[in-house]
Amino acid sequence: MINENLLSRIVVDPEVCHGKPCVRGLRYPVETILEYLAGGDSVEDLLTEFPDLDRDDILACHEYSRRILAARSVHLALK
């Protein structure tokens, strides 16, 4: 699936999760999916825990965050 099709899975609706970007309007914020992954959960863990998501939804969260970071210059102080 090309990246543009993946991005179509991310929806911003002021009536859903206070306008945060969500997966297909299902009330799964992109931020939350990324937090699970950063915390050590695998894609398979998420698909088991949330059966209404599919692998492309997770890939869409990755692509969305990649594009957001590419659009902004973010410099973190590494210690």
Residue, then its C-alpha position, 0 to 999 in steps of 0.5 A: m500500500i502506498n503511503e498516501n493510501l496509508l495516510s487516508r486511514i488517519v482522520v482528524d475530526p473535532e468530534v472524535c477525541h478532541g480533534k486528535p489524529c485517530v485511526r479511521g475515526l475509531r477513537y484510537p489516537v495515533e499518539t496512543i498507538l505510538e505510545y504502545l509501540a514505544g513501550g515495547d508492545s509489538v504490532e502483533d500485540l496491538l492487533t490482538e488487543f484491538p481486533d478492530l485495527d489491522r496492520d495497515d492502521i499501525l503502518a499509517c500511524h508510523e507514516y503519519s508521525r514520520r511526515i509530521l517529524a519531517a515537516r518540523s525541525v525537532h532538536l532534542a538535547l541528548k545527554 
